[in-house]
Amino acid sequence: MFRMIRLGGLTVLTGAGFALAPALAHAEAPRLESLDRSVIATAAPDNGVLVQWRLLATDPANARFDVFRNGVRAARIGAGQATNWRDASGDLQARYAVRRVGEQTRSEALNLTDGYLTIPLDRPEGGVTPDGVAYEYEANDGTVGDLDGDGRYEIVLKWQPTNAKDNAFAGFTGPTLIDAYTLDGRRLWRIDLGRNIRSGAHYTQMVVQDFDGDGRAEVVLKTADGTIDGADQMIGDAEGDWREDGGEIPSRDRTGAEQKPDGTLTVGLKGRILSGPEFITVFDGRTGAALATAPYVPSRGRSGDEATSEEMAALWGDGYGNRSERYLAGAAYLDGRLPSIVMARGYYGRTVVAAWDWRDGRLSQRWVFDKAPDGYAGQGNHQFSVADVDGDGRQEIVYGAMALDDDGTPLWTTRLGHGDAMHVGDLDPTRPGLEKFGVHENVAGNGGVGSAMVDARTGEILWRTPGQHDVGRGVALDIDPRYPGAEVWASNSNDLYSADGRVIGHTRPQQMNFGVWWDGDVLRELLDGTRIFKWDWENQRSVPLLSAEGAASNNGTKANPVLVADILGDWREEVVWRTADSSALRIYVTLHPTAIRHVTLMHDAQYRSQVSGQNSAYNQPSHPSFAFDAATPAERGR
């Protein structure tokens, strides 16, 4: 069975056992990364060795490959066959390599004897806050980019102190540090964001992609006085210290607040950063050196002015930085050709999104969304997603219960309000275009809607489920081959839904966190904490596939990995976890063979953009622009 699908601005023909081959290209096709073959060899689960490698979007549809063992050709992979090969009699003492037929250069395999690649880390020393609280460092979220232009990804990692704080709570934190590592464990540089960038999930989002098309990725971060770049150069005023040293102000929120005898609520200011210059900085991916710095948009006040607590409360909803210090970031192909930088502030009330371009050594502002029309305030999530929702070859920003067009103008709003999780992709392949599924927090104010499936182009609500209170978790992943597209479930119900809103079971997976393409079929597996599960749809239970002993997840109850992305080998995804002591990262790879031939997911512009934003705030899995079709025509009738 063949299907026409959209792939990052391309229309392609695909079917079981066939490569994705361009059939029609948009005039402004995205400039995607020039990647190597990324050949890896692992122990196969039933003896022997599994060798796997990348199929690139630039490969011809009939590309064939030779696999070499110890310099001698051991197999030829024909046109249409999957880009992995099991050497039944092999062992990991052998040297493997792969070459596309017609090319001269062989790509040597990386042998992974433990089923994962270990990247040793240079763990920073801890410190002591001004009020005498000691802290250590833990490896936190990460992302990837080809920083040096060699076709291999490097890891950009955030180090978070153990006293990191949510915005709702007062207290000093240690500085956030950003490292870059090669896959062989060499640290390239370290950026110290300094004392004027508070540490926590909502403050520092890392945007890493090749923004100017020169073949090397840049790193973009929010910075402040005292940030030290990877070349040991200071940004702003080295003496500036904008941390509050005490005091309290009235609060309307009970989270993080203290109730006084008269019943009023107050919140402490100590350690919060409510004033001082704010910047956006582009860093060289090779050296970590700052290339350009500009004032961050928007500032806490109006038109770049500092704001009093009363003015901040009027603008954002509170005067102590709970709402104004909520940052999001990512990358989007706003012109259809090169990615732009997208930086955002606020989502509970005032919402401001700014797009920037890094072109020809110059940082320029593309547009700013701020003067929101009615219905757009308070509609943002703890993350945004990126997709070409209107099919014009340029990507839009889906910011929760609202969306912005590629030029920054309002596209739609559902008015369903803020949420903690959402998924954007071709979730229902039986209808045209893309869909967005999300859960919602303020069910008392949105008519009792706990979750909803929405047309990503128009914002039309396709179907919804009720909620009694804050619905904190929800996912949309294809886990059942009997139904086309994604299956959907959330924490407000025990029901499992098809993509078109039908209840297909009264038992759902307990896992509602991350998805990963791990085994050999096109169904997605469930990732939660440091374990991967397969949904047994016949018996309605989750079956463990992997338990990463010695690894640890990030961000408390969010329990997300450092990153999930197609980093190595064929089209399946890898999972990056830190070790429990933060001495190393481990990139876990699948040990399962597959019969499915597929271009690397990183050559789908939507997937690549969503990977760039995956580390932002409440991490969410990345979705490509197309749907794998796991349901057969006979099964669809059920």
C-alpha positions in Angstrom: 0.0 0.0 0.0 1.4 3.4 -1.0 0.6 6.8 0.3 1.4 10.4 -0.6 2.7 12.3 2.4 4.2 15.7 3.2 7.8 15.7 4.3 9.2 19.0 5.4 7.8 20.8 2.3 8.2 17.9 0.0 5.5 15.5 -1.3 6.8 12.0 -1.3 5.5 8.5 -2.1 6.0 5.9 0.6 5.1 2.3 1.3 6.4 -0.7 3.2 10.0 -1.4 2.2 10.4 1.7 0.1 12.5 4.8 0.7 11.0 8.2 0.8 11.7 9.8 -2.6 11.0 13.4 -3.5 8.2 13.8 -6.0 7.5 17.5 -5.8 9.5 20.1 -4.0 8.4 23.5 -2.7 10.2 26.5 -4.4 11.7 27.3 -1.0 12.6 23.9 0.3 14.1 23.9 3.8 17.9 23.8 3.9 18.5 20.8 6.1 21.7 19.6 7.7 24.4 17.8 5.8 24.7 14.6 7.9 27.1 11.7 7.7 26.0 8.0 7.6 26.3 7.6 11.4 27.0 3.9 11.2 26.7 2.0 14.5 27.1 -1.7 15.4 25.4 -3.3 18.4 24.9 -6.8 19.7 21.7 -8.3 18.2 19.2 -9.6 20.7 19.4 -13.2 19.2 23.2 -13.4 18.7 25.3 -11.7 16.0 25.7 -8.0 15.3 23.2 -5.4 14.1 24.6 -2.8 11.8 22.5 0.3 11.1 23.1 3.6 9.3 21.4 6.8 8.0 19.4 7.1 4.8 19.6 10.7 3.8 17.0 12.8 2.0 19.7 13.5 -0.7 20.1 9.7 -1.4 18.5 8.5 -4.6 15.3 6.4 -4.1 17.1 3.3 -5.5 20.2 3.7 -3.3 22.0 0.5 -2.5 24.6 -0.1 0.2 27.5 -2.4 0.8 28.3 -3.5 4.3 32.0 -4.4 5.1 33.4 -6.6 7.9 37.1 -6.3 8.5 37.5 -4.7 5.1 35.7 -7.4 3.1 32.2 -6.9 1.7 29.8 -9.0 3.7 26.4 -7.9 2.4 24.7 -5.8 -0.2 21.6 -4.0 0.8 19.3 -3.6 -2.2 17.1 -0.7 -3.3 14.0 -0.6 -1.0 15.7 -2.6 1.8 16.0 -1.2 5.3 19.3 0.5 6.2 20.3 -2.1 8.8 21.8 -5.6 8.5 22.1 -8.4 11.0 25.4 -10.3 10.8 24.3 -13.6 12.3 27.9 -14.8 12.8 29.5 -11.5 13.7 30.8 -10.1 16.9 31.8 -6.7 18.1 35.5 -7.4 17.8 35.1 -7.0 14.1 35.3 -3.7 12.2 32.2 -2.7 10.2 31.8 -0.1 7.6 29.1 1.0 5.1 29.3 2.5 1.7 26.6 3.6 -0.7 27.1 1.9 -4.1 28.7 4.4 -6.4 30.4 6.3 -3.7 34.1 6.0 -2.9 34.3 6.6 0.8 33.3 4.1 3.5 31.8 5.2 6.8 33.3 3.3 9.7 30.9 1.9 12.3 31.0 2.9 16.0 30.8 -0.4 18.0 28.5 0.0 21.0 29.2 -3.0 23.2 26.7 -2.0 26.0 23.8 -0.9 23.8 24.6 2.8 24.4 27.3 5.4 23.7 28.9 6.8 26.9 29.9 10.5 26.8 31.9 11.4 29.9 31.0 14.8 31.4 33.1 17.4 33.1 30.8 17.9 36.1 31.1 21.5 37.5 32.0 22.1 41.1 29.2 23.3 43.3 29.0 26.5 45.3 27.2 28.4 48.1 24.5 31.0 47.7 24.7 34.5 49.4 22.5 33.2 52.2 24.8 30.2 52.9 23.0 27.4 51.1 25.3 24.9 49.4 24.5 23.4 46.0 25.9 20.8 43.5 25.3 20.4 39.8 23.2 17.8 37.9 23.1 17.3 34.2 19.7 18.4 32.9 18.1 18.9 29.5 20.0 18.8 26.2 19.8 19.2 22.5 21.9 18.5 19.4 23.5 20.3 16.5 26.3 19.9 14.1 28.5 22.6 15.8 31.7 22.0 13.7 30.2 21.1 10.3 31.6 17.5 10.1 28.2 15.9 9.6 28.1 14.5 13.2 25.9 15.9 16.0 27.4 17.4 19.1 25.5 17.5 22.4 24.6 20.9 24.0 23.8 20.3 27.7 22.4 22.4 30.5 23.8 22.0 34.0 21.3 22.9 36.6 22.2 23.5 40.3 20.4 21.4 42.9 18.8 24.6 44.3 17.1 25.5 41.0 13.7 27.1 41.7 10.3 27.2 40.1 9.2 30.8 39.5 6.6 30.6 42.2 9.2 30.2 44.9 11.7 32.6 46.4 15.3 31.8 47.0 18.8 32.1 45.5 20.0 29.7 42.9 23.4 28.8 41.6 24.2 29.9 38.0 23.1 27.8 35.0 25.9 26.4 32.9 25.8 25.3 29.3 28.4 22.8 27.9 29.0 21.4 24.4 30.4 17.9 24.0 31.5 15.8 20.9 30.2 12.3 20.7 33.6 11.0 21.8 33.4 13.0 25.1 35.5 16.0 24.3 34.2 19.2 25.9 34.3 22.0 23.4 33.3 24.9 25.7 31.3 26.1 28.7 29.0 29.1 29.0 28.3 30.5 32.5 25.0 32.4 32.3 25.9 34.1 35.6 24.0 35.2 38.7 21.5 37.3 36.8 19.9 34.3 35.1 17.9 32.3 37.6 18.1 28.5 37.4 15.0 26.4 36.8 12.9 24.8 34.1 11.3 28.1 32.9 14.3 30.4 32.6 16.8 28.9 30.2 15.8 27.3 26.9 18.6 26.3 24.4 18.1 26.9 20.7 20.7 25.1 18.6 20.5 24.9 14.8 22.3 26.2 11.7 20.6 29.6 11.4 22.7 31.1 8.6 23.1 28.0 6.4 26.9 27.8 6.6 26.9 24.2 7.6 27.6 24.8 11.3 25.0 25.2 14.1 24.8 28.3 16.3 23.6 28.3 20.0 21.1 31.0 21.1 20.4 31.8 24.8 18.8 34.5 26.9 21.7 36.2 28.7 22.3 39.0 31.2 24.9 41.1 33.0 27.7 38.7 34.1 27.2 36.0 31.5 30.6 34.6 30.5 30.8 33.1 27.0 32.8 30.0 25.9 35.8 32.2 25.1 35.9 33.6 28.6 34.5 37.0 27.6 32.0 38.9 29.7 28.6 40.0 28.4 27.2 43.2 30.0 28.3 44.6 33.3 30.5 42.2 35.3 29.6 44.0 38.6 25.9 44.0 38.0 23.9 42.0 40.6 20.2 42.3 40.1 19.1 39.6 42.6 16.6 40.7 45.3 18.1 40.2 48.8 14.8 40.1 50.7 11.3 41.6 51.1 7.9 40.4 50.2 4.9 41.6 48.3 1.2 40.7 48.2 0.3 37.6 46.2 -3.0 36.3 44.7 -1.6 32.8 44.3 -1.3 30.3 47.0 1.5 28.4 45.3 4.7 29.6 47.0 2.9 32.1 49.2 2.7 32.5 52.9 -0.7 33.3 54.6 -0.6 36.0 57.2 -2.8 36.1 60.4 -5.1 38.5 58.7 -5.6 36.1 55.8 -3.6 37.9 53.3 -1.1 36.1 51.1 2.5 37.3 50.6 5.3 35.9 48.6 9.1 36.4 49.2 11.3 38.2 46.8 14.7 36.9 47.9 16.8 35.6 45.0 14.3 36.7 42.4 15.5 38.8 39.5 13.0 41.5 38.7 15.2 44.2 37.2 18.4 44.7 35.2 19.3 44.4 31.5 18.2 41.3 29.6 19.8 40.1 26.3 19.5 37.5 23.5 22.9 36.2 22.4 24.1 34.2 19.5 27.1 32.0 20.2 29.5 30.3 17.8 28.8 26.6 18.0 32.5 25.7 17.6 33.9 27.9 20.3 31.0 29.1 22.5 32.2 32.7 21.7 29.4 35.4 21.7 28.8 36.5 18.1 26.1 39.1 18.7 24.0 40.3 21.6 20.8 42.4 21.5 18.2 43.5 24.1 15.8 40.8 24.9 12.3 41.3 23.6 10.1 41.9 25.4 11.5 43.5 28.6 9.7 43.3 31.9 8.4 46.8 31.4 7.0 48.7 28.5 9.3 49.6 25.6 12.4 48.4 27.4 11.8 50.4 30.6 12.2 48.9 34.0 9.0 48.3 35.8 7.9 48.6 39.4 6.2 45.6 41.0 2.8 47.3 40.4 3.6 47.9 36.7 4.7 44.3 36.3 1.5 43.1 38.0 -0.5 45.2 35.5 1.5 43.9 32.5 1.9 40.2 33.4 -0.4 39.4 36.3 1.9 39.5 39.3 4.8 41.7 40.5 7.2 39.0 41.6 8.3 37.3 38.4 6.1 34.2 38.4 4.4 35.0 35.1 6.9 37.4 33.5 9.8 35.0 34.0 8.2 32.2 31.9 10.4 31.8 28.8 10.0 29.5 25.8 12.3 29.2 22.8 12.7 27.2 19.6 13.5 27.3 15.9 11.2 27.6 12.9 11.5 27.8 9.1 9.6 31.0 8.9 10.8 31.8 5.3 10.7 28.1 4.2 14.5 28.1 3.6 16.5 28.8 6.8 15.4 28.4 10.4 14.7 31.5 12.5 15.1 31.9 16.2 11.8 32.1 18.2 12.0 33.5 21.7 8.9 33.9 23.9 7.9 35.3 27.2 4.7 34.7 29.1 1.6 32.5 28.6 -0.7 32.8 31.7 -1.7 36.3 30.7 0.3 38.6 28.5 2.1 36.6 25.7 4.9 38.0 23.6 6.7 36.0 20.9 9.7 37.5 19.0 11.3 36.0 15.9 15.0 36.7 15.0 17.2 35.9 12.1 20.9 35.2 12.1 22.1 35.9 8.6 25.5 37.1 7.2 26.9 37.7 10.7 24.0 39.9 11.7 21.2 39.4 14.3 18.0 41.1 13.2 14.5 41.0 14.5 12.0 39.5 12.1 8.7 40.3 13.9 7.2 40.6 17.3 3.7 39.4 18.4 2.6 41.4 21.4 -0.6 43.5 20.8 -2.8 40.4 21.1 -6.4 40.7 19.9 -9.2 39.5 22.1 -9.0 35.8 22.9 -5.2 35.4 22.6 -4.1 36.3 26.2 -3.6 33.4 28.6 -3.6 30.8 25.8 0.0 29.7 25.9 1.4 26.3 27.1 4.5 25.4 29.0 6.0 24.8 25.5 5.2 25.7 21.9 5.3 23.5 18.8 6.4 24.2 15.2 4.7 23.0 12.0 3.7 24.1 8.6 0.0 24.0 9.4 -1.3 25.7 6.3 0.8 23.9 3.7 2.6 27.0 2.3 6.1 25.7 2.9 6.7 28.0 5.9 6.3 27.0 9.5 3.9 28.4 12.0 4.0 28.6 15.8 1.4 26.6 17.8 1.6 28.2 21.2 -0.9 26.0 23.0 -4.5 27.1 22.6 -3.4 29.7 19.9 -1.3 29.8 16.8 0.7 32.4 15.0 1.3 32.5 11.2 4.8 32.5 9.8 4.7 36.3 9.7 3.8 36.6 13.4 0.1 37.5 12.8 -2.6 35.8 14.8 -3.8 32.6 13.1 -6.4 31.2 15.5 -7.3 30.7 19.1 -9.5 28.1 20.7 -9.9 30.1 24.0 -9.4 26.8 25.9 -6.5 28.3 27.9 -3.2 27.2 29.3 -2.0 23.6 29.3 0.9 21.5 30.3 1.3 19.2 27.3 0.5 19.1 23.6 1.3 17.3 20.4 1.3 18.6 16.8 1.6 16.4 13.8 -0.4 14.4 11.3 -2.2 12.7 14.2 -5.3 11.8 12.1 -4.2 10.8 8.5 -7.8 10.2 7.5 -8.4 13.9 7.3 -6.3 16.6 5.4 -3.6 18.5 7.2 -2.2 18.4 10.7 -3.8 18.2 14.1 -3.0 19.5 17.5 -3.9 17.6 20.7 -3.5 19.2 24.1 -4.7 19.1 27.7 -5.9 22.1 29.6 -5.6 23.5 33.1 -8.3 26.0 33.7 -11.3 23.8 33.1 -13.5 26.0 35.3 -12.9 28.9 32.9 -13.1 27.1 29.5 -16.4 25.3 29.8 -15.1 22.1 31.4 -12.8 21.0 28.6 -10.0 18.8 29.9 -8.5 17.9 26.5 -9.2 18.6 22.9 -8.1 17.6 19.3 -7.9 20.7 17.1 -7.4 21.3 13.4 -3.9 22.8 13.3 -4.7 25.1 10.4 -7.9 26.6 11.5 -8.2 26.0 15.3 -11.5 24.2 14.8 -12.1 21.9 17.8 -12.6 18.5 16.3 -13.5 16.7 19.5 -13.0 17.2 23.2 -13.2 15.4 26.6 -14.4 16.8 29.9 -12.3 17.6 32.9 -13.1 18.3 36.5 -9.8 20.0 37.4 -6.3 20.7 36.0 -5.4 18.0 33.4 -1.7 17.8 33.7 -0.8 14.9 31.3 -1.8 13.8 27.9 -0.2 12.2 24.8 -1.0 11.4 21.2 1.0 8.4 19.9 0.3 5.7 17.4 0.3 2.5 19.6 -2.5 0.4 18.1 -2.3 -0.8 14.4 -6.1 -1.3 14.2 -6.8 2.4 13.9 -5.2 5.0 11.6 -3.0 7.7 13.2 -2.4 8.4 16.8 -4.2 7.0 19.8 -4.9 9.6 22.5 -5.2 9.5 26.2 -4.9 11.9 29.2 -5.0 12.0 33.0 -8.7 13.1 33.1 -9.9 9.7 32.0 -9.1 6.0 31.9 -10.4 5.8 28.3 -8.2 5.3 25.2 -9.4 7.3 22.1 -8.8 6.9 18.4 -7.5 10.0 16.5 -11.1 10.8 15.4 -12.4 10.8 19.0 -13.9 7.3 19.4 -13.5 5.5 22.6 -11.6 2.3 21.6 -10.8 1.0 25.1 -11.6 1.6 28.7 -8.0 0.8 29.7 -5.2 3.1 28.7 -1.5 3.0 29.2 -0.4 4.3 32.6 2.5 6.0 30.9 1.7 9.6 29.8 5.1 11.1 29.3 7.2 10.6 26.2 7.1 8.5 23.0 10.0 6.9 21.1 10.3 4.9 17.9 12.3 2.0 19.3 11.5 -1.4 18.0 11.1 -2.5 14.3 7.6 -1.4 13.5 6.0 2.0 12.9 4.1 2.1 16.1 5.6 4.3 18.8 6.8 3.0 22.1 6.1 4.6 25.5 9.0 6.2 27.5 8.6 7.2 31.1 11.4 7.9 33.6 14.2 5.5 32.6 12.1 2.8 31.1 10.6 2.0 27.6 7.4 0.1 27.2 5.5 -1.5 24.3 1.7 -1.2 24.4 0.2 -4.7 24.0 -3.0 -3.6 22.3 -4.5 -7.1 22.3 -4.2 -7.6 26.1 -4.3 -3.9 27.0 -1.1 -3.7 29.0 2.3 -2.1 28.8 5.2 -4.5 28.3 8.7 -3.4 29.4 11.3 -3.3 26.6 14.2 -1.5 28.3 15.1 -0.5 31.8 18.2 1.8 31.8 19.9 0.7 35.0 22.2 3.4 36.5 20.5 6.1 34.5 18.4 9.0 35.8 15.6 11.2 34.4 15.3 14.9 34.8 13.0 17.5 36.3 11.3 15.6 39.1 7.8 14.3 38.4 8.2 15.4 34.7 10.8 12.5 34.5 12.0 13.4 31.0 15.2 12.2 29.4 18.0 14.6 28.4 16.7 14.2 24.8 14.9 11.9 22.4 15.8 12.2 18.8 17.1 10.4 15.7 20.8 11.0 16.5 22.6 7.8 15.4 22.0 4.8 13.0 18.8 4.4 11.0 15.5 6.3 11.4 14.6 5.0 14.9 15.1 7.3 17.8 17.8 7.3 20.4 17.2 8.2 24.1 19.8 10.3 26.0 19.8 9.9 29.7 22.3 11.1 32.3 23.9 8.7 34.8 22.5 9.0 38.3 25.7 10.7 39.4 25.8 13.0 36.4 29.3 11.8 35.5 28.3 10.9 31.9 25.5 10.9 29.3 24.4 7.7 27.7 22.9 7.6 24.2 20.8 4.4 24.2 20.2 2.9 20.7 17.7 0.2 19.7 18.9 -3.4 19.4 15.9 -4.4 17.3 16.2 -4.9 13.5 13.6 -3.4 11.2 12.3 -4.1 7.7 11.3 -0.5 7.2 13.4 1.7 5.1 13.1 5.4 5.9 15.0 8.7 5.6 16.4 10.0 8.9 13.7 11.8 10.8 16.1 14.7 11.2 15.7 15.5 7.5 12.0 16.2 8.1 11.8 20.0 8.8 9.0 19.7 11.3 10.6 17.0 13.3 14.0 18.9 13.3 12.3 22.1 14.5 10.4 20.2 17.2 13.7 18.6 18.3 15.2 22.1 18.6 12.4 23.1 21.0 12.1 19.8 22.9 14.2 21.0 25.8 11.9 24.0 26.4 10.2 24.1 29.8 7.9 21.0 30.0 9.6 18.8 27.4 7.4 17.1 24.8 8.2 14.4 22.2 8.9 15.5 18.6 6.5 14.7 15.7 7.3 14.6 12.0 5.1 16.2 9.4 3.8 12.8 8.2 2.1 9.8 9.7 3.4 6.3 9.5 0.4 4.3 8.4 0.2 1.2 10.6 -3.5 0.4 10.1 -4.4 -1.9 7.1 -7.7 -1.3 5.2 -9.2 -4.4 6.7 -8.3 -3.4 10.3 -9.7 0.1 9.8 -13.2 -1.2 9.6 -13.2 -2.4 13.2 
